[in-house]
Amino acid sequence: MPPELSLSVQYATPTPELPRWRLRRWVLHALSGAQKAEASAGVPNRFRAASLTLRLVDADEGRRLNHEFRQKDYATNVLTFEYGIDTDGVARGDIVLCVPVLHSEALEQKKTVLHHAAHLTVHGVLHALGYDHVDPDEAADMEALETAILAEMAIADPYQDDAAQHLGR
C-alpha cells in the first residue's frame, strides 16, 4: 500500500509541462520505492505518510534560495529542505525545482525535460526522507535507489553517462 501523501504544488513560474497530477505520480513512486527498498533491506518502516511542498521557480528565485541557504551564488536544479519524520510517521519537507536550470540541464545532457524533471523530483523526495550523497557510500546507495525508482517509470538510468561527463571536466 503506498504511503499517504499530502502534496502542495506551487507554481512561481509557468510550467505547463509539469501539471500537478504528473508531479504527484512521481512523488508517489519515490515514496513507494523508498519504502520497498527499506523493507527489502530489513529496515523497519520509517514513515507511513509524507507532507511535502513542491515549488517550481525561476532562475532568480532559485539563485536567491541557493545563496541564502547554501551560500552558493547560482541557481541550482533542486533544493530540498528536510524537516524529518515526526512521531506519527509523517515525513515532511519542501522541494524547490528551478525550471530554467532543469530545461538547460536536460538539453545539455540530451534527456527529455520530463525524464530529467522526474529524476530531480525523485531526488528531492529522497532527500526529504533523509537520504543524502555526502560520502561515496551514501551517494552510491541514493543513486541506486533513484535508478530503481526511475526504472519502474521506464526512465533510463540518469547516471549512466555520468562518469564520462565528469572525465571531460
C-alpha positions in Angstrom: 0.0 0.0 0.0 1.5 3.4 -1.0 2.1 5.9 1.8 -0.4 8.7 2.3 0.6 11.9 0.6 -0.3 15.5 1.2 1.3 17.4 -1.6 1.2 21.1 -2.3 2.5 22.3 -5.6 3.4 25.9 -6.0 4.0 27.4 -9.5 6.1 30.5 -9.0 6.8 30.3 -12.8 4.6 28.9 -15.6 5.4 25.3 -16.1 2.6 23.7 -18.2 4.6 20.6 -19.0 4.6 19.7 -15.2 1.0 19.5 -14.1 0.1 18.5 -10.5 -1.0 15.0 -11.5 2.3 14.2 -13.1 4.4 15.6 -10.2 2.1 13.7 -7.7 2.7 10.5 -9.6 6.5 10.9 -9.5 6.4 11.8 -5.7 4.3 8.6 -5.0 6.8 6.5 -7.0 9.7 7.9 -4.9 7.9 7.3 -1.6 6.8 3.8 -2.5 10.3 3.0 -3.9 11.9 4.1 -0.7 9.6 2.0 1.4 10.2 -1.1 -0.8 13.9 -0.6 -0.7 14.0 -0.2 3.1 11.7 -3.2 3.6 13.9 -5.4 1.4 16.9 -4.2 3.4 15.2 -5.2 6.6 14.8 -1.6 7.8 11.6 -1.1 9.8 9.1 1.2 8.1 10.3 4.7 9.0 7.4 6.6 7.6 3.7 6.0 6.8 2.9 9.3 5.1 4.5 12.4 3.7 3.6 16.0 3.7 5.5 17.8 1.0 5.5 21.1 -0.8 7.0 21.2 -4.3 7.7 24.7 -5.6 8.7 25.4 -9.2 10.7 28.6 -9.5 12.5 30.8 -12.0 16.3 31.4 -12.0 16.1 34.5 -9.8 14.3 32.7 -7.0 16.4 29.6 -7.5 19.6 31.6 -7.2 18.3 33.6 -4.1 17.3 30.4 -2.3 20.6 28.7 -3.1 22.6 31.7 -1.9 20.5 32.2 1.2 20.5 28.6 2.4 23.7 27.1 0.8 25.9 30.2 0.3 26.2 29.3 -3.4 25.6 32.2 -5.8 23.9 30.4 -8.6 20.6 28.8 -9.4 20.7 25.0 -8.7 18.4 22.4 -10.2 16.8 21.1 -7.0 16.9 22.2 -3.3 15.3 20.2 -0.6 14.5 21.3 2.9 14.2 18.2 5.0 12.2 18.6 8.3 12.4 14.9 9.4 9.9 12.3 10.2 7.6 13.1 13.1 6.4 10.8 15.9 3.3 10.0 13.8 5.5 8.7 11.0 4.9 11.7 8.6 7.9 12.8 6.6 7.9 16.5 6.0 9.8 18.6 3.5 9.9 21.3 0.9 11.4 20.7 -2.5 12.3 23.5 -5.0 12.8 22.8 -8.7 14.4 25.6 -10.7 12.7 25.3 -14.1 15.2 27.1 -16.3 18.1 25.0 -14.8 16.0 21.9 -15.3 15.5 22.8 -19.0 19.1 23.7 -19.7 20.4 20.6 -18.0 18.0 18.3 -19.9 19.2 19.9 -23.2 22.9 19.6 -22.2 22.5 16.0 -21.0 20.4 15.1 -24.1 17.5 14.0 -21.9 13.8 14.8 -22.2 12.6 17.6 -19.9 10.1 15.2 -18.4 12.6 12.5 -17.7 15.0 15.0 -16.1 12.1 16.6 -14.1 11.1 13.1 -12.9 14.7 12.4 -11.8 15.0 15.7 -9.9 11.6 15.2 -8.3 12.6 11.7 -7.1 16.0 13.0 -5.9 14.3 15.8 -3.9 11.8 13.4 -2.3 14.6 11.1 -1.3 16.4 14.0 0.3 13.2 14.9 2.2 13.2 11.3 3.5 16.7 11.7 4.9 18.7 10.2 2.0 21.9 12.0 1.2 25.0 11.8 -1.0 27.7 13.5 1.1 30.0 10.5 1.2 30.7 8.0 -1.6 28.7 5.1 0.0 25.7 7.3 0.6 25.9 8.6 -2.9 26.1 5.1 -4.4 23.1 4.0 -2.3 21.0 7.0 -3.2 21.9 6.8 -6.9 21.0 3.1 -7.0 17.6 3.8 -5.4 16.9 6.7 -7.8 17.8 4.5 -10.7 15.5 1.7 -9.5 12.6 4.1 -8.9 13.1 5.7 -12.3 13.3 2.2 -14.0 9.8 1.5 -12.6 8.7 4.5 -14.6 10.5 3.4 -17.7 13.1 6.1 -17.4 16.7 5.3 -18.2 19.5 5.4 -15.6 20.3 9.1 -15.2 23.8 8.3 -14.0 24.7 6.0 -16.9 26.8 8.6 -18.7 27.8 10.4 -15.5 31.4 9.1 -15.4 32.0 10.1 -19.0 30.7 13.6 -18.4 32.9 14.1 -15.4 36.0 12.7 -17.2 35.9 15.6 -19.7 35.9 18.3 -17.0 
